[in-house]
Amino acid sequence: MDMRFLMKQAQQMQAKLAEAQANLRVEGTAGGELVKVTLNGSKELKGISIAKDAMDPEDPSMLEDLLVAAFHDAAAKADEAMKKQMGGMGAGLNLPGLGL
């Protein structure tokens, strides 16, 4: 096997993965969509939407909990979307023992 060829393929795959992570957008919600969080494939926060009904000055911990739940929902969706995208990326490498 030509190691330079394999390295080039690995670099190309890494670049595609980085592009996919940057371009992906997923939305997580909590509280019946009172709180929405948007992440990219790298799980970087890209946006937050909070409904007025979620803001209770007497109970700020409720909003905090909703934000955390929405973030976790979006993170799980980002993981799943990236897993699907990565499934086809390694197909061309044909590395023995890796099952790609």
N, C-alpha and C positions, 0 to 999 in steps of 0.2 A: 504494500500500500504506500502511496505517495503521501508523506506526512504534510508536505506543503499544501497539497490539494485538500486534505482533511482540515487543516487549519483554516484555509480560505473558506471552506464550507461552514465551519463552526463560526467564523467571524460574520459571515453573511446571515447565518441563523440568529446570532446575537443581535445584529442590527435590526432584523425583522421583528424580533421580540421586543426590543426597546421601542420601535415605532408603534407596534401594536399596543404596548402599555400606555404610551403617551396619547394615542388616539382613542382608546376605549373610554366610554363614559357609562357608568352604571348609577342607578338611583336606588337608594335604600329608604324605606319609610318606617314610621312608627306611629302608634296612636291613631290608627285609621287615617294615615297621611297628614296628621297634624304637623309632623316634622318630616322633611325630606332632605337627604344628604346625597350629594353627587360626588363620586370619586372617579379617578382614572384607573387604569390597569395597575399602576404602581401604588394604589391606595392613597394617592395624594388628594386632599380635599379640594374640590373644585367649586362647590356651591352648597349653600344651606338655605332652606326655605322653612319658615316657622309661621304657622297660622296663628292669628290673634287668640283663638281659643286655647292655644297651648301655653299662653303667658298668664300665669296666675301669680300675682305678686305675693300672695299669702303662702304659696307652695312652689318655690323655685326649684326644689329637688325633682318635681315631676318633669319639668322641662329638661333638666339635666339628664334624667333617666331616658327620656324620649330621644335626646340627641345621641346618647351612647347606643341605644337600641337601633336607631336609624343608621348609625355608622357601621355597626356590626352587620346589619342587613346588607348594606352596600358592599362591605368588604367580602362577605360570602359570595355575593353575586359577581364581584370582580374576580375572585379566585376561580369560580366556575367558568366564567367567560374566557379567562386566560388559559385555563386547562383545555378548553375546547379549541382555542386558537393554536396552542402549542402541539396539540395532537397531530396535526398535519405537518408541522415544521420539520420534524426530525426524519420524515419518511425518506428523504433523498440521501441521507448520510450513509446508510447501509453499513453501520459499524457492527462488527460481530459481537455478540453477547449482550448488546444493549436493547435489542428488540425494537429498534426504531424503523 
